[in-house]
């Protein structure tokens, strides 16, 4: 996975109301490798202590946040600005989803362009006049029966798409699991199990034995056991069959006793 | 876009701490068409008024939320449970991203299976013993330098992927924009503009005119104007050239006056 490029998209919040949401936005930015946050006329001024409290340690976007007096000022150095909105507008602008937009962001950043994502305030979203300053509208494929999306979650979904557009894979600290056991190891386990089952009288009636074995092998095979797991399971079979032996011995002793 | 199926995945929060987060989870569920919420031992009991306050009107998942005493109880009727975690485990379980998982959810739901997504509490996430009750681990491709993901945002990204796996398109209330104007209408506009530019002495030196015209047409063509926009722009050209006429008349009058 690529490290966060210095040119990752800029997040612009126009007239954000709640400092908690600004902090939650910073946290989501840090989760997905973005750092450049711009605040246009935050309602309660800036800085706001509650933003840091709700960022859960993602302080760097907040510490470096730039406060602007207008959307025009906030986008002055950006070559492409995407307006994110859940409300259709009468403007003739392309309307795309975050997934499609993220492909464009990656391409534009690859060409050295600076990209901005513009979000409106919690209550009313973006003014159409601000959308008109953008080149594209981005809208999340939301259930139209409940379109009230939390500001920080809207940012999170967009910056998540930015990151996934670079690589959709578990983080590198998730190491791939052990490989499945070889056919030989598996067959050894199956045969061990089947011997013990044969001894215990499991296969009944005898003419059905081949089918029962096949179905058992298919069921167990779906789990794709690793070598370690095959060793463990052979131990399980041994323990169960020896245990049965002990029970039988115990019963035999009881029978023999007066 | 498909309406929310009754079998959309179930969201299970194990030991959630903050009622605000439970409300934010309900809101994200409503945004993406999910309704079935289960709470395993919510720290502060249930119901909690603050959950409703932070759901911004997405009350139905909260009203119907089922409180369970254990993860085992919460998943008892589910055929597939996905453990969402940002922390690698020693368990031999497949580890996939929400995007890959969403494809499986859609397929499983299509077969009539009930699917659950299990999330841990805010502070410590899921216990490995609870992950072991699941069939698959889902992890978001996060920046490993800042892995502290907000609970409601983790839910939002997963349920967003559930919805997008069904259709990645703007909601139906976003109507497609008007079609681009025809070549004839565009050419009419270009020629109108070029006549007025010719009159105003814009094309200089004259031998460069064909190139200047070509470059201007290419630049304007990229905007893919609609018919309405072409009409507006012809009005713009007319206004500018008439305005220029008026300025010239004014200058002429001034010159003539004593």
Interface residues (C-beta under 8 A of the other chain):
Chain A: X1 X4 X24 X27 X28 X30 X31 X32 X33 X56 X57 X58 X86 X88 X92 X93 X94 X95 X96 X97 X99 X100 X139 X140 X141 X142 X143 X144 X145 X146 X147 X148 X149 X150 X152 X153 X156 X157 X160 X163 X164 X167 X168 X169 X170 X171 X172 X173 X174 X175 X176 X177 X178 X226 X229
Chain B: X1 X4 X24 X27 X28 X30 X31 X32 X33 X56 X57 X58 X86 X88 X92 X93 X94 X95 X96 X97 X99 X100 X139 X140 X141 X142 X143 X144 X145 X146 X147 X148 X149 X150 X152 X153 X156 X157 X160 X163 X164 X167 X168 X169 X170 X171 X172 X173 X174 X175 X176 X177 X178 X226 X229
